[in-house]
Amino acid sequence: AVRLANKYVIVKKDFNEALASESDAVDGKVYTGPISKDEAEAARKQMSNPDDHKIVKVRGTGGSLTALPIIETLLGDVSAYVPTNVISITDGQIYLETNLFNAGIRPAVNVGISVSRVGGDAQTKAMKQVAGRLRLDMASYRELAAFALMASDLDKATQQQLGRGQRMQEILKQPQYSPMSLSDQVIVLFAATNGYADQVPVASMAQWQTDLLKFMESSHPEIGREIVEKKSITDSIRANMAKALDAFRHSWQAA
């Protein structure tokens, strides 16, 4: 990302807007550059009545310009020269895999190779709470699934882990042009990672997810509102979600 220059002006203390225009400067000057705010502050202090003025950022300045490079790998080799160099200078990568796409898993994100160095800072606490182990669990599932193809006899714990991984993979599928709200994402992931979908047939996961969100919206809309307002799963929200999910689990039947 490239950081864009900030611009500041000195305005009257009673200036009520958060951002100013260049014409609002009382001294006719616009301070720009890497130390523009410090320069503006120094100029304000040298004024005859500094306490009657303040520093305000100019509207439309500052921020950053982000580049999104797209690299096509040769036979999925991310260790080649170009992918390696791009990975080293970016804040993470989303690795899309042809095999996943052809298997109907879309978006076809390989969660084992994909990584973000800033993702945690951009997430709400609620999302961190429900998806903290999601990446590791899905990577483990992929390894187990590959092993299961060669194994004829699997113990119960391995079968259970494979089953949950298959169900998690199904709910991570997202139809094109169908964004989900924060509350819906948190509710679905909370239910799946806590075992409320373990008995649902894998082929019925899409229906289960749709029915779950309809149930929560019609019977417990306050849970979604609390998640959006607090952006965290408090003890009371957790208890209310568990109670609602128990009721849904006992009443839901696949079509």
N, C-alpha and C positions, 0 to 999 in steps of 0.2 A: 504494500500500500504506500502511496505517495502522499505526504502531508501537505495540505494547501496552506498558503500564508494567511494568518489572522491579521485583521485590521482593527484598530481601535481609534476612538475619538473621545475628546473631552466634552462633556455636556453639563448642563445645569443640574444641580442636585435633585430638583423636583421633576426631572425627566422621568416619565412613568413607564416607558416601553422597555422591554428586555433587550431589544436590538435597535440600533440607530442607523441612520443613513449618513453618508459623508457630509451632506449639507447641514447636519445637526451640530457639527463641531463649532464650539464657541470661539475657538482661536483660528478656525479655517484650516487646520492641519489634520492630516490622516496619518496615523502612525502604523507602519507596516514592517514586516520582517520578523526574524526569530526572537527578537527581544522587544517587539513593538509595545507590549503591555508595560514593560518596565520603563521604556522611554516615555510613554504617555503619562505614567505615574510620576516620573521625575519632572515632567513639564507641568503637571498639575500642582505639585508642591511648590514650584517656583512662582506660581500665580499669586497675585496680591491677596486673593480670598480663596485659598485652596479648599477650605471646608464647604464652600458653596458649590463645588463641582465634583463630578465623579467620572470614572472611566467606563465606557460602554463599547461592546463589540459591534462592528459594522455588519449589518445584515448581508447574508450571502457570502461571507468570507469564512476561511478556516475549513475544518473537516479533513477528509482524506479521499483519495482516489484509489480504488481497489482494482487490481487486475485479476482476471480469472483465466489462467492459461489452461488450454485443453490439449492433452497429449495422447496420441494413439500409440499404444505399445505394440511391439512385435511379438506375437504369440504370448501375450500377457506378461512379458518380462519387464518388471519395474526396476530391475537393477541395471538396465542399460544406461548409457551416458546421459542422454537428454532427460529421461524421467528422474534419474538420481539427482541431477543438478537442479531441476525445477522443484523437487521435493525439499531440497536443502534450503531454498530461499523463500519458500511459502510457509504459511501458517497451518498447513495441513493439506490433506488430499482426500478426494472422494474417488474410490476405485470402483468402476463399473465393469462387471464381468459378463462376457458373452454367454457363457454356460448358464448363468443364473437367469439372464434375459430369456433365453430359449426355453428354460424350464418354467417360465411364467411368473418368475419372482421379479416384480417390478415395483419400484425402482430396483435395478439389479446391482445393489451396493454390496460389495464384499466387506463385511464388517471387520474382518481380521486385518486387512491391509489399510483400510480407510482410517484416518486419524485426524484429530483437530487439536491444535495447541491452544486455541482460544474458545473452544466450544463450551467449556464449563462456565466461563465468564458470561457467555451469552444466554445461558439457560436460567430459568427460574429455579428456585429451591425445590418446588414441587416436582419438576421434571427430573432434577438430579436424584430426588428421593426414590422415584419409581424406575428410573432407567440407569441407575448407578452401575449395576452389574450386567446390563443388557448386552453390551458389546462383548464382554468376556464370555457370557453364557452362550451367545450365538456362535462365537468362534469355537467354543468347546463342542457345541452341537455339530458343527460342520465336520470337525475332526472325528467325532463319534460316528457320524453318519457314514463317513468314508470307511471307517473300521468295520462298521456293521455289515457292509457289503461283502466282506470276506469272512465274517464270523457267522457260524450257524447257531450257536447257543449263547444268548445274552442273559445276564442276570437281571433281576427285577429292577434294581436301581438304575441300571443302564437303559433298560427299556423305558422307564419312567422319564429319564432325562431326555431320551430321544423323542418321546411323545410330546413333552413340553416344548422342546425345540421346534418340532414340526408346527405346533400350534402358534408359537411366537412368530415363526416365519410367515404364517398365514396372515396374522394381524398386521404385520409390517408391510404387507402388500397394499399399495395405494392406487386407486384408479386415477387416471389422468384428469386434471382440472378439478380435483376433489380435496381441497385443503381441509384440515381438521382443526377445531379450536383447541386451545390449551387444555381446557377442562375435559374435553372428550379424550384427548390423548392420554392424560393422566389417569382417567378412570379406566380406560381399556388396558393400559399397561399395568396398572395396579392390580386389576382383576387377573390378568394372565400370569404375572410374575408371582402372585400369591396362591396360585393353584386353583382358582375358581373356574378355569376352563379345562382342567385336566381330564374331565370325563366327557368333554364335547368331541364328537367325531371330527376329525381333521377336515373332512370335506364340508362340514357345516359351520366352520369358524366364521366365514363372512356373514352368514345369517345370524349367528350368535352375537357378533359385534354390533350389527345393525339393531337387533332386538334389545341388546343391553343398553345402548345409547337412548333408544326410544323409551325404555322403561325408566331410566334415570331422569330423563327430561320430563316425563309425565308424572312420575311418582315421587321423585326426590330432586327437584330442580334447585333446591337450596344448596345441595352439595357442590354442584357445578359453579354456582355463584360464589360460594366461599373460596373455592380453589382459585378462581379468577381474582377475587379481591385480596386474598392473603398471599397468593402465589407460593403457598407452602402447605404441606399436609400436616396439620396440627393433630394432636391426640384425639380431639373431638371429631375432626373430619375423618380420621382413620377409623374410628369406632363407628361412625355413621355409615361410611362406605362399606365396612365389613358387614354391618347389619343389612344394608340394602342389597349387597351382593349375595348374601345368604338367601334372602327372600327370592331374588331373581333365579338363583341356581335351583331352588326347589320347585319353581313354577315353570321354568323354561323347558320346552321340548322342541327338538328338531322337526322341521316340516317333513 
